[in-house]
Amino acid sequence: MMDGLGQAEDLTNQAAEFIINYGPKILGAAVVLIIGLWVIGRVVKMSERLMVNRNLDASLVPFLRSMLGIILKAVLVISVAGMVGIETTSFVAILGAAGLAVGLALQGTLQNFAGGVLILIFKPYKVGDLIEVQGHLGNVNEIQIFVTILTTPENKTVIIPNGAISNGDITNYTIEGKIRVDMTMGISYESDIKAARKALMEVMEAHPKILKSPAPFVGVVELADSSVNLAVRSYADPSDYWEVYFDIYEAGK
């Protein structure tokens, strides 16, 4: 009977000692956790509003908002753990090692992600633009976080990793609002160059999709072995490029 009372008294003393030693820390940590979560929510909302006001790409805003929330909450949890006496040094080291391992395993994916973020922020092209990247020419159909999807003139879908795009050359044919259509047509040495130039100019001036300014141009570009080659130049809207290209070759013939 006395042993039972002694054990109960010991448990009571231990509980009282625990409450005295850790109660204020746990209470303070709980208050910090609640206030911290509220502050993080406000910061995330303010950041989202700022990104929207800065006209950041709509597909990037949710991702950055989620990433910011996760990072801030991780920092808050580590801080709260330290307040209640949990050793956080080893915990942070484990997280760092795990992050390094994941980063090495996903190196290519992370490179594509970083490239997608840069593309969405700096906007070297947008959906609908006619671009040439990584040896492919086509209209941008979709810009995702990891890849860019093009539709080629042959109506093929090309999926290109954003990491390769961000580290390579990008030719945007749409950004200036007009594109020059370059063609070369050959005539025999016996043909009248002036007559050929006049015929080609009439063809281009009559085409409804060719811009008046800059004006079309025809000039001798090469004296080849069996023909005099004429450079035929005109400007059009990028979306009309292929229509003008094929029409002028056919009509020029």
Summary of the structure (lengths in Angstrom):
residues: 253
radius of gyration: 33.6
end to end distance: 115.7
largest distance: 127.8
contacts: 682
relative contact order: 0.08
helix: 56%
strand: 20%
